């Protein structure tokens, strides 16, 4: 340092390890220049004691030994730079101090940004968890009275307790039941979404027959199709192997896909439900001759709460059907593909991997 005659910085000089440690902890300095030897102690020890690169002052090691190993030691200890006193000049010292200070400020800002990002992430996770909990509670609380509404309307509709006076009431009961079913479907979708987002869905896998699944699904969707004056046909490959999967989720995928097709198919339209074994596994398809989807918007139809097409049905839902289908098929290690042409129709393809197929029953 004796070679530097007129340093352009205010300098505070201390000569012992303890004094340097106390000074650098209690006062503000832009940069600390630390000698490699501090009596019986090492400058590297001081750097580590002061927190290295996370300390309040960026430190530079000074030594009379032009040794690469010391350079590596200094950086590993947390120093910002290393200078050989033998070749030190005023210009080099000034440039090093300014460079180290800029580097220190940049890293400090990065640490602040990382801390803010972690905090924002925690807050977002907390908010998302609260949202999912609310949706789950809301869906559960709504489903209980809705099930009662649907059950009693069915009892009236079928005159279980005896005939009712005016025939119009049967129509009213039918309307109540249909509206309740639509609302229940929406609530079920919201509940499924909350489970998906919170990661609370686990597969309950059993061996299932596709014919049985299709039979159950058709019982659920045919009343809505008939009301919309739409026909549903099936094309199931004979002798489809047993499928190892979560039956409830497979049924929901088909129900959502069929319900979606019904919404966007005009009167006298046709929907085809198919199943066939391919070289890659089992392929379930739902094909309609409805209004179709523009090609540039196909990638958005599986986004939650997104509706691209204008529905012929006033009760078009809330745009969760295909989003839930996409999540459920991925849980099974499969994939969802959608083919569509405006004015021609849409084909939803659910592909399940071959390892889920079992020969025999």
C-alpha positions as CSV (number, residue, x, y, z in Angstrom):
1,X,0.0,0.0,0.0
2,X,3.0,2.3,0.5
3,X,3.2,2.6,-3.3
4,X,-0.1,4.5,-3.4
5,X,0.8,8.0,-2.6
6,X,-2.5,9.9,-2.8
7,X,-5.5,7.5,-2.6
8,X,-8.7,9.0,-3.8
9,X,-10.7,7.5,-0.9
10,X,-11.1,8.2,2.8
11,X,-9.1,5.4,4.5
12,X,-9.5,4.0,8.0
13,X,-6.5,1.7,9.0
14,X,-6.5,-0.9,11.7
15,X,-3.8,-3.4,12.5
16,X,-5.3,-6.3,14.4
17,X,-7.9,-9.1,13.7
18,X,-10.1,-8.1,16.6
19,X,-10.0,-4.4,15.8
20,X,-10.8,-5.0,12.2
21,X,-13.7,-7.3,13.1
22,X,-15.2,-4.7,15.5
23,X,-14.6,-1.8,13.1
24,X,-16.2,-3.5,10.0
25,X,-19.2,-4.7,12.1
26,X,-20.0,-1.3,13.6
27,X,-19.2,1.2,10.9
28,X,-20.1,1.7,7.2
29,X,-17.4,1.2,4.6
30,X,-17.7,0.9,0.8
31,X,-14.9,-1.7,0.6
32,X,-12.6,-3.4,3.1
33,X,-9.0,-4.2,2.1
34,X,-7.8,-7.1,4.2
35,X,-4.2,-8.3,4.5
36,X,-3.7,-12.0,4.1
37,X,-1.7,-12.1,7.3
38,X,-3.2,-10.4,10.4
39,X,-0.6,-11.3,13.1
40,X,-1.5,-14.8,14.3
41,X,-4.7,-14.8,12.4
42,X,-5.5,-15.0,8.7
43,X,-7.3,-12.5,6.6
44,X,-9.4,-15.4,5.3
45,X,-10.6,-16.0,8.8
46,X,-11.7,-12.4,9.0
47,X,-13.6,-12.6,5.8
48,X,-15.5,-15.7,7.0
49,X,-16.1,-14.2,10.4
50,X,-17.7,-11.2,8.7
51,X,-20.1,-13.3,6.6
52,X,-18.2,-13.4,3.4
53,X,-20.3,-12.3,0.4
54,X,-23.4,-11.9,2.5
55,X,-21.7,-9.5,5.0
56,X,-22.3,-5.8,5.2
57,X,-19.0,-4.8,3.6
58,X,-17.4,-6.3,0.4
59,X,-13.8,-7.5,1.2
60,X,-10.7,-7.7,-0.9
61,X,-7.7,-9.8,0.1
62,X,-4.2,-8.2,-0.2
63,X,-1.1,-10.4,-0.2
64,X,2.5,-10.3,-1.2
65,X,2.3,-13.8,-2.6
66,X,1.3,-14.0,-6.3
67,X,-0.2,-17.4,-5.8
68,X,-3.2,-18.7,-7.7
69,X,-4.0,-21.1,-4.8
70,X,-4.4,-18.0,-2.4
71,X,-6.7,-16.4,-5.0
72,X,-8.9,-19.5,-5.0
73,X,-8.9,-19.6,-1.2
74,X,-9.9,-15.9,-1.0
75,X,-12.9,-16.3,-3.4
76,X,-14.0,-19.5,-1.6
77,X,-13.8,-17.7,1.8
78,X,-16.2,-15.1,0.4
79,X,-13.8,-12.3,-0.6
80,X,-14.9,-10.3,-3.7
81,X,-11.4,-10.1,-5.2
82,X,-7.7,-10.8,-4.6
83,X,-4.8,-8.3,-5.2
84,X,-1.1,-8.9,-5.3
85,X,0.6,-6.0,-3.4
86,X,3.8,-6.4,-5.5
87,X,2.0,-5.3,-8.7
88,X,-0.5,-2.9,-7.2
89,X,-0.9,0.5,-8.7
90,X,-3.3,3.4,-7.9
91,X,-5.2,2.8,-11.1
92,X,-5.6,-0.9,-10.4
93,X,-6.7,-0.3,-6.8
94,X,-9.2,2.4,-7.7
95,X,-10.7,0.2,-10.5
96,X,-10.9,-2.8,-8.2
97,X,-12.6,-0.9,-5.5
98,X,-15.2,0.5,-7.9
99,X,-15.8,-2.8,-9.5
100,X,-16.2,-4.6,-6.2
101,X,-18.6,-2.1,-4.9
102,X,-20.8,-2.4,-8.1
103,X,-20.7,-6.2,-7.8
104,X,-21.6,-6.0,-4.1
105,X,-24.6,-3.7,-4.8
106,X,-25.8,-5.9,-7.7
107,X,-25.7,-9.0,-5.5
108,X,-27.4,-7.2,-2.6
109,X,-30.2,-6.1,-5.0
110,X,-30.5,-9.7,-6.3
111,X,-30.8,-11.0,-2.7
112,X,-33.5,-8.4,-2.0
113,X,-35.3,-9.4,-5.2
114,X,-35.0,-13.1,-4.3
115,X,-36.4,-12.4,-0.8
116,X,-39.3,-10.5,-2.2
117,X,-40.0,-13.2,-4.7
118,X,-39.9,-15.9,-2.0
119,X,-42.3,-13.8,0.0
120,X,-44.6,-13.2,-2.9
121,X,-44.5,-16.9,-3.7
122,X,-45.5,-17.8,-0.1
123,X,-48.3,-15.3,-0.2
124,X,-49.5,-16.6,-3.6
125,X,-49.4,-20.2,-2.3
126,X,-51.3,-19.2,0.8
127,X,-53.9,-17.3,-1.2
128,X,-54.2,-20.3,-3.6
129,X,-54.6,-22.7,-0.8
130,X,-57.3,-20.5,0.8
131,X,-59.1,-20.2,-2.5
132,X,-59.0,-24.0,-3.0
133,X,-60.3,-24.5,0.6
134,X,-63.1,-22.1,0.0
135,X,-64.1,-23.7,-3.3
136,X,-64.1,-27.1,-1.6
137,X,-66.2,-26.0,1.3
138,X,-68.6,-24.0,-0.9
139,X,-69.0,-26.9,-3.3
140,X,-69.7,-29.3,-0.4
141,X,-72.2,-27.0,1.2
142,X,-74.1,-26.4,-2.1
143,X,-74.2,-30.0,-3.1
144,X,-76.2,-31.1,0.0
145,X,-79.3,-28.9,-0.6
146,X,-79.0,-29.5,-4.4
147,X,-79.2,-33.2,-3.9
148,X,-82.4,-32.8,-1.9
149,X,-83.9,-30.5,-4.6
150,X,-83.0,-33.1,-7.3
151,X,-84.3,-36.0,-5.2
152,X,-87.6,-34.4,-4.3
153,X,-88.2,-33.1,-7.9
154,X,-87.7,-36.7,-9.2
155,X,-90.2,-37.9,-6.6
156,X,-92.7,-35.4,-7.8
157,X,-91.9,-36.0,-11.5
158,X,-92.5,-39.8,-11.1
159,X,-95.5,-39.2,-8.7
160,X,-94.0,-41.6,-6.2
161,X,-96.4,-40.6,-3.4
162,X,-99.4,-40.6,-5.8
163,X,-100.8,-38.5,-8.6
164,X,-100.7,-34.8,-8.5
165,X,-103.5,-32.5,-9.5
166,X,-102.4,-30.5,-12.6
167,X,-100.2,-32.0,-15.3
168,X,-98.3,-28.7,-15.6
169,X,-96.7,-29.5,-12.2
170,X,-95.0,-32.5,-13.8
171,X,-93.3,-30.2,-16.3
172,X,-92.3,-27.8,-13.5
173,X,-90.8,-30.7,-11.6
174,X,-88.9,-31.8,-14.7
175,X,-87.5,-28.2,-15.1
176,X,-86.5,-28.1,-11.5
177,X,-84.7,-31.4,-11.8
178,X,-82.9,-30.4,-15.0
179,X,-81.8,-27.1,-13.6
180,X,-80.6,-28.8,-10.4
181,X,-78.6,-31.3,-12.4
182,X,-76.9,-28.5,-14.4
183,X,-76.0,-26.6,-11.2
184,X,-74.8,-29.8,-9.5
185,X,-72.6,-30.5,-12.5
186,X,-71.1,-27.0,-12.3
187,X,-70.4,-27.4,-8.6
188,X,-68.9,-30.8,-9.1
189,X,-66.5,-29.2,-11.7
190,X,-65.5,-26.5,-9.3
191,X,-64.9,-29.1,-6.5
192,X,-62.8,-31.1,-8.9
193,X,-60.8,-28.1,-9.9
194,X,-60.0,-27.2,-6.3
195,X,-58.8,-30.8,-5.7
196,X,-56.6,-30.7,-8.8
197,X,-55.1,-27.4,-7.8
198,X,-54.4,-28.5,-4.3
199,X,-53.0,-31.9,-5.5
200,X,-55.5,-33.8,-3.3
201,X,-56.6,-36.3,-6.0
202,X,-55.3,-39.8,-5.7
203,X,-56.2,-42.6,-8.2
204,X,-58.5,-45.3,-6.9
205,X,-57.5,-47.9,-9.5
206,X,-59.5,-51.0,-10.2
207,X,-60.0,-53.3,-13.2
208,X,-62.9,-52.0,-15.2
209,X,-64.8,-52.9,-18.4
210,X,-65.2,-50.1,-20.9
211,X,-68.7,-51.4,-21.8
212,X,-69.9,-51.0,-18.2
213,X,-68.4,-47.5,-18.1
214,X,-70.1,-46.5,-21.3
215,X,-73.4,-47.9,-20.2
216,X,-73.3,-45.8,-16.9
217,X,-72.1,-42.7,-18.7
218,X,-75.0,-42.9,-21.3
219,X,-77.5,-43.1,-18.5
220,X,-76.2,-39.9,-17.2
221,X,-76.0,-37.9,-20.4
222,X,-78.9,-39.3,-22.6
223,X,-81.6,-37.2,-20.8
224,X,-79.8,-34.0,-21.6
225,X,-79.1,-35.1,-25.2
226,X,-82.8,-36.0,-25.8
227,X,-83.9,-32.6,-24.4
228,X,-81.5,-31.0,-26.8
229,X,-82.8,-33.3,-29.6
230,X,-79.3,-34.7,-30.2
231,X,-78.6,-38.4,-30.8
232,X,-75.7,-40.3,-29.2
233,X,-74.3,-43.4,-30.9
234,X,-71.6,-45.7,-29.8
235,X,-68.8,-47.5,-31.7
236,X,-67.0,-49.8,-29.3
237,X,-64.3,-52.2,-30.6
238,X,-65.3,-55.8,-29.6
239,X,-63.3,-57.5,-26.9
240,X,-61.6,-54.4,-25.5
241,X,-59.2,-55.5,-22.7
242,X,-59.8,-54.8,-19.1
243,X,-58.7,-51.3,-18.2
244,X,-56.8,-50.6,-14.9
245,X,-57.9,-47.1,-13.9
246,X,-59.9,-44.9,-11.6
247,X,-63.5,-45.7,-12.8
248,X,-65.0,-42.6,-11.3
249,X,-62.5,-40.4,-13.1
250,X,-62.9,-42.2,-16.4
251,X,-66.6,-41.8,-16.2
252,X,-66.2,-38.1,-15.4
253,X,-63.9,-37.6,-18.4
254,X,-66.5,-39.1,-20.7
255,X,-69.4,-37.3,-19.1
256,X,-67.6,-34.0,-19.4
257,X,-66.6,-34.6,-23.0
258,X,-70.1,-35.7,-24.0
259,X,-71.8,-32.9,-22.1
260,X,-69.5,-30.4,-23.8
261,X,-70.4,-31.9,-27.2
262,X,-74.1,-31.6,-26.4
263,X,-73.7,-27.9,-25.6
264,X,-72.1,-27.1,-28.9
265,X,-74.1,-29.3,-31.2
266,X,-77.4,-27.9,-32.8
267,X,-80.7,-29.7,-32.8
268,X,-80.8,-32.9,-34.9
269,X,-77.1,-33.2,-34.4
270,X,-75.1,-36.4,-33.8
271,X,-72.5,-37.4,-31.3
272,X,-70.4,-40.6,-31.6
273,X,-68.7,-42.2,-28.6
274,X,-66.0,-44.6,-29.6
275,X,-63.4,-46.9,-28.0
276,X,-60.6,-48.8,-29.7
277,X,-57.3,-50.4,-28.9
278,X,-54.3,-49.0,-30.8
279,X,-50.6,-49.9,-30.7
280,X,-50.1,-47.2,-28.0
281,X,-53.0,-48.2,-25.7
282,X,-56.7,-47.5,-25.4
283,X,-58.3,-44.6,-27.3
284,X,-61.7,-43.1,-26.2
285,X,-63.2,-40.6,-28.6
286,X,-66.2,-38.2,-28.5
287,X,-67.0,-36.8,-31.9
288,X,-69.7,-34.3,-32.7
289,X,-70.9,-32.5,-35.8
290,X,-71.4,-29.2,-34.0
291,X,-70.1,-25.7,-34.6
292,X,-66.4,-26.5,-34.2
293,X,-63.5,-24.5,-32.9
294,X,-61.2,-22.1,-34.9
295,X,-57.7,-23.6,-35.3
296,X,-56.0,-20.6,-33.7
297,X,-58.0,-21.1,-30.5
298,X,-57.7,-24.9,-30.1
299,X,-54.8,-24.5,-27.6
300,X,-57.0,-22.5,-25.2
301,X,-59.9,-24.8,-24.8
302,X,-58.4,-26.8,-21.9
303,X,-57.7,-23.6,-19.9
304,X,-59.9,-23.3,-16.8
305,X,-63.0,-21.0,-17.2
306,X,-62.4,-20.6,-20.9
307,X,-65.2,-20.9,-23.5
308,X,-64.2,-20.4,-27.1
309,X,-67.3,-21.5,-28.9
310,X,-70.8,-19.9,-28.7
311,X,-73.1,-22.5,-27.4
312,X,-76.6,-23.4,-28.7
313,X,-77.5,-24.2,-25.1
314,X,-78.2,-21.3,-22.8
315,X,-76.8,-23.3,-19.9
316,X,-73.3,-23.5,-21.4
317,X,-71.6,-24.0,-18.1
318,X,-68.5,-22.3,-16.7
319,X,-65.7,-23.6,-19.0
320,X,-64.2,-26.2,-16.8
321,X,-65.2,-29.4,-18.6
322,X,-62.2,-30.0,-20.8
323,X,-59.8,-28.5,-18.3
324,X,-60.8,-31.2,-15.8
325,X,-60.7,-33.9,-18.5
326,X,-57.1,-32.8,-19.4
327,X,-56.0,-33.1,-15.7
328,X,-57.7,-36.4,-15.1
329,X,-56.2,-38.1,-18.2
330,X,-52.7,-36.8,-17.2
331,X,-53.2,-38.4,-13.8
332,X,-53.5,-41.7,-15.7
333,X,-50.4,-41.1,-17.7
334,X,-52.4,-40.4,-20.8
335,X,-53.1,-37.5,-23.1
336,X,-55.9,-35.4,-24.5
337,X,-56.0,-34.3,-28.1
338,X,-58.7,-32.2,-29.8
339,X,-59.4,-32.0,-33.6
340,X,-61.9,-29.5,-34.9
341,X,-63.1,-27.6,-37.9
342,X,-65.5,-24.7,-37.8
343,X,-68.9,-25.7,-39.1
344,X,-67.9,-29.4,-39.3
345,X,-67.5,-30.5,-35.7
346,X,-65.0,-31.5,-33.0
347,X,-63.4,-34.7,-32.0
348,X,-62.0,-35.2,-28.4
349,X,-59.5,-38.0,-28.2
350,X,-58.5,-39.5,-24.8
351,X,-55.4,-41.8,-25.0
352,X,-54.6,-44.2,-22.2
353,X,-51.2,-46.0,-22.2
354,X,-51.0,-49.7,-23.1
355,X,-49.6,-50.6,-19.7
356,X,-53.1,-49.9,-18.3
357,X,-54.7,-52.7,-20.4
358,X,-55.1,-56.2,-18.9
359,X,-56.1,-59.2,-20.9
360,X,-59.0,-61.2,-19.5
361,X,-61.4,-60.1,-16.8
